[in-house]
Amino acid sequence: MRFEEKVRALEVAQGKVAVAWIGQAGFLVKTAGDKVILIDPYLSDYVYKLFEKEEGLAFKRLSAPLFEADEIEADYLFVSHEHGDHLDMDSLPVLLAGGKTQCYANEVCMEEAKKAGITKQMNLIEKNKTYDFDEFKVITVDCDHGELSPEALGVVLDFGFTKIYYSGDTSYNTKRLADASDQRPQVALLPINGAFGNLDAREAAVFAADLHAAACIPHHFWTFPKHLGNPIEAIDAFARHAPACRLDMCMPGEFIIY
């Protein structure tokens, strides 16, 4: 069964939410009300196109995307920051083409979209704010992606019965991540690649313990040769530093119900 068929067929019970890693740093969430939420989907080879001259094959995509941008029309699309593996400008126009999907992003992303002639369905979100949607609230929190992206942010999806936290790209900066820790999310979606200022596997485990998360899906690995990440290290690190947090290691497209 193709992934888009799996998404359509999936029925989520009340008081539950389904989460699938879709590769790189992207996630798809499906609610009991049949709403589809995308977070930072990377569905093209856009980063390779951006950096081929300078980096050669360093950012060549190593695996095919789980689905094409025109195969799933989400209700909500959240973008954490402007880097090409999060704000995929080859895929964004296609993701919004049907007119249904509303995209929520920071000011830098909004400017990038505007340069490309994309203004409809684009909505500004800012750090340290709460936004209300039909079945959930979004709390935007700070993260630390350094000078690479000063305005990068994380999001907490609060469904009432559970909170799912997507950190965005961040280093382990306890001061700037304090608001996220205060949210006490049950599920954490954390990078483990340890490149370009991101958490490595050990730091992700330590941060998961800070969050008091019950489960964590690691991501941001095995997409580019330049920063593969090492999920094997995460298995040991979570057992050592976050024994109360279940490490939900999953293949792209595998739904986990929370």
Secondary structure, DSSP 4 states (H G I P E B T S, - for coil): --HHHHHHH----TT-EEEEE-STT-EEEEETTS-EEEES---SSHHHHHHHHHHTTTT---S--SS-TTT---SEEE---SSTTTS-TTTHHHHTTTS--EEEE-HHHHHHHHHTT--TTEEE--TT-EEE-SS-EEEEEE---GGG-TT-EEEEEE-SS-EEEE--S----TTTTHHHHHH--SEEEEE-B--TT--BHHHHHHHHHHHT-SEEEEES-SS-GGG---HHHHHHHHHHH-TTSEE----TT-EEE-
